[in-house]
Amino acid sequence: MNAPDFRAALHPNAASLRAAGIDEIVVVDSALDRYEDFVLAAQAGEVGLHFCVDGRSAIRLARRFRADVWLVNGELPDMSGFDLLSMLAPHVMQGSVDPLLEGAAISLDRIGDGMRSGIFIVSENYSLEDEQRALATGVAGYLVRPVTVDLIRNSRIPFAATGAEPAKSHNA
């Protein structure tokens, strides 16, 4: 088994990233070791992966590069991830999220609604205040570690398969 086949075997779901409409992912976080799952998918050739270790480098990248998904740590070495969102806004199209909808699952259903890029705030620990703050900024979602390739891929499958918003379940 050659190296790419071996990596694909380690990460069997990576191939569906492109099928889900995710070709490029940008991670804005100084702790790159938290994203091993994404690195394996990139090594298997299933997604383009780009890292920025601080907010300033993310702004520079956003000026010249369009990604399908941005994962922004809520706390960066040079600024808050929340502060970075307002600086990224002129350069990165954000998915529309109704800030009155609560919960990561609902916000995940709305990733990239009519937009190309979906920005997620990633937090170490859940905070209702941070979730509401994130969703009020218009990001695609608020996520709590661990964040995996499968989580991001699964959030996009309904849009990739049908091009439409998934039906909402009304089961109690």
C-alpha positions as semicolon CSV with decimal commas, in nm:
position;residue;x (nm);y (nm);z (nm)
1;M;0,000;0,000;0,000
2;N;0,156;0,333;-0,099
3;A;0,159;0,638;0,131
4;P;-0,158;0,814;0,000
5;D;-0,357;0,488;0,015
6;F;-0,232;0,429;0,369
7;R;-0,340;0,777;0,479
8;A;-0,680;0,733;0,313
9;A;-0,722;0,404;0,498
10;L;-0,650;0,585;0,826
11;H;-0,909;0,848;0,739
12;P;-1,176;0,673;0,529
13;N;-1,429;0,960;0,538
14;A;-1,188;1,222;0,404
15;A;-1,282;1,157;0,041
16;S;-1,629;1,291;0,104
17;L;-1,500;1,637;0,199
18;R;-1,483;1,745;-0,165
19;A;-1,818;1,578;-0,233
20;A;-1,956;1,792;0,052
21;G;-1,828;2,105;-0,123
22;I;-1,526;2,156;0,101
23;D;-1,207;2,206;-0,098
24;E;-1,018;2,448;0,127
25;I;-1,008;2,484;0,507
26;V;-0,829;2,756;0,702
27;V;-0,750;2,696;1,069
28;V;-0,669;3,005;1,278
29;D;-0,516;2,869;1,597
30;S;-0,171;2,872;1,756
31;A;-0,214;2,510;1,875
32;L;-0,185;2,325;1,546
33;D;-0,164;1,984;1,713
34;R;-0,539;2,004;1,786
35;Y;-0,618;1,947;1,419
36;E;-0,453;1,611;1,345
37;D;-0,772;1,484;1,181
38;F;-0,758;1,772;0,930
39;V;-0,387;1,718;0,864
40;L;-0,452;1,351;0,779
41;A;-0,724;1,453;0,533
42;A;-0,489;1,706;0,372
43;Q;-0,207;1,452;0,351
44;A;-0,448;1,214;0,177
45;G;-0,509;1,490;-0,079
46;E;-0,875;1,530;0,011
47;V;-0,871;1,894;0,119
48;G;-0,647;2,197;0,103
49;L;-0,548;2,293;0,458
50;H;-0,399;2,624;0,563
51;F;-0,289;2,732;0,910
52;C;-0,263;3,081;1,055
53;V;-0,118;3,105;1,405
54;D;-0,259;3,449;1,483
55;G;-0,520;3,701;1,377
56;R;-0,287;3,919;1,170
57;S;-0,179;3,632;0,946
58;A;-0,546;3,530;0,904
59;I;-0,638;3,880;0,783
60;R;-0,348;3,875;0,534
61;L;-0,460;3,535;0,405
62;A;-0,827;3,637;0,380
63;R;-0,735;3,932;0,156
64;R;-0,601;3,701;-0,112
65;F;-0,757;3,360;-0,054
66;R;-1,109;3,220;-0,039
67;A;-1,176;2,909;0,169
68;D;-1,487;2,699;0,215
69;V;-1,446;2,670;0,593
70;W;-1,265;2,887;0,848
71;L;-1,207;2,746;1,198
72;V;-1,114;3,038;1,426
73;N;-1,003;2,981;1,785
74;G;-1,188;3,209;2,025
75;E;-0,856;3,306;2,187
76;L;-0,555;3,388;1,971
77;P;-0,208;3,507;2,078
78;D;-0,257;3,859;1,939
79;M;-0,634;3,913;1,976
80;S;-0,966;3,756;2,057
81;G;-1,114;3,535;1,786
82;F;-1,430;3,742;1,825
83;D;-1,236;4,060;1,745
84;L;-1,088;3,888;1,443
85;L;-1,435;3,817;1,306
86;S;-1,509;4,186;1,250
87;M;-1,175;4,227;1,073
88;L;-1,233;3,923;0,853
89;A;-1,586;4,028;0,756
90;P;-1,484;4,263;0,471
91;H;-1,273;3,985;0,317
92;V;-1,463;3,663;0,389
93;M;-1,827;3,599;0,308
94;Q;-1,998;3,459;0,616
95;G;-2,288;3,218;0,634
96;S;-2,612;3,367;0,758
97;V;-2,715;3,244;1,101
98;D;-3,013;3,367;1,298
99;P;-2,865;3,466;1,638
100;L;-3,194;3,377;1,805
101;L;-3,149;3,011;1,715
102;E;-2,964;2,847;2,003
103;G;-2,738;2,544;1,990
104;A;-2,448;2,426;1,778
105;A;-2,659;2,164;1,601
106;I;-2,892;2,429;1,459
107;S;-2,605;2,654;1,358
108;L;-2,435;2,358;1,189
109;D;-2,750;2,303;0,980
110;R;-2,704;2,650;0,838
111;I;-2,336;2,647;0,736
112;G;-2,273;2,840;0,420
113;D;-2,641;2,921;0,369
114;G;-2,615;3,096;0,033
115;M;-2,249;3,184;0,086
116;R;-1,924;3,019;-0,012
117;S;-1,733;3,049;0,317
118;G;-1,844;2,926;0,656
119;I;-1,665;3,068;0,959
120;F;-1,679;2,880;1,288
121;I;-1,561;3,002;1,627
122;V;-1,392;2,714;1,810
123;S;-1,382;2,717;2,189
124;E;-1,200;2,509;2,446
125;N;-1,505;2,501;2,678
126;Y;-1,872;2,567;2,615
127;S;-2,013;2,903;2,720
128;L;-2,368;3,014;2,641
129;E;-2,249;3,376;2,635
130;D;-1,974;3,292;2,382
131;E;-2,214;3,092;2,167
132;Q;-2,464;3,377;2,155
133;R;-2,185;3,627;2,089
134;A;-2,050;3,411;1,805
135;L;-2,385;3,355;1,639
136;A;-2,475;3,725;1,672
137;T;-2,169;3,809;1,459
138;G;-2,311;3,603;1,172
139;V;-2,070;3,310;1,177
140;A;-2,173;2,969;1,050
141;G;-2,148;2,817;1,397
142;Y;-1,998;2,790;1,741
143;L;-1,804;2,469;1,807
144;V;-1,645;2,320;2,118
145;R;-1,339;2,097;2,095
146;P;-1,279;1,841;1,974
147;V;-1,361;1,952;1,621
148;T;-1,327;1,675;1,365
149;V;-1,331;1,644;0,988
150;D;-1,648;1,435;1,019
151;L;-1,827;1,712;1,209
152;I;-1,748;1,969;0,939
153;R;-1,816;1,725;0,654
154;N;-2,150;1,616;0,798
155;S;-2,258;1,977;0,839
156;R;-2,225;2,028;0,462
157;I;-2,369;1,704;0,321
158;P;-2,731;1,824;0,283
159;F;-2,613;2,128;0,084
160;A;-2,375;1,932;-0,135
161;A;-2,631;1,661;-0,213
162;T;-2,932;1,880;-0,285
163;G;-2,812;2,238;-0,301
164;A;-3,101;2,325;-0,069
165;E;-3,152;2,370;0,300
166;P;-3,230;2,040;0,476
167;A;-3,584;1,982;0,597
168;K;-3,629;2,054;0,965
169;S;-3,761;1,773;1,179
170;H;-4,055;1,861;1,401
171;N;-4,047;1,540;1,608
172;A;-4,081;1,593;1,981
